[in-house]
């Protein structure tokens, strides 16, 4: 839950961080994002860690989960939500919710599905 709230509330303080968030939120791989920005993967990791408290792969997972939550809160079934947001299946979405938020999807959504 802390990871979700940190990413939702964090406003990247510089243009490079905004571009990192935009690229990862669009589903770009971490290595491709670093290449596009002209920085190394290690620097990308350090900047992400300093700004958000975790590395770019975790940031990408959090951003994807946030996209999924928007759909799920709008009433989209979890299986469809998972497919539309890049999860392999509903079980994959459920695992990420548990790992990142520490609760089940039903608990996170308040059983509004």
Order of alpha helices (4+ residues) and beta strands (2+ residues): alpha-alpha-alpha-alpha-alpha-alpha-alpha-alpha
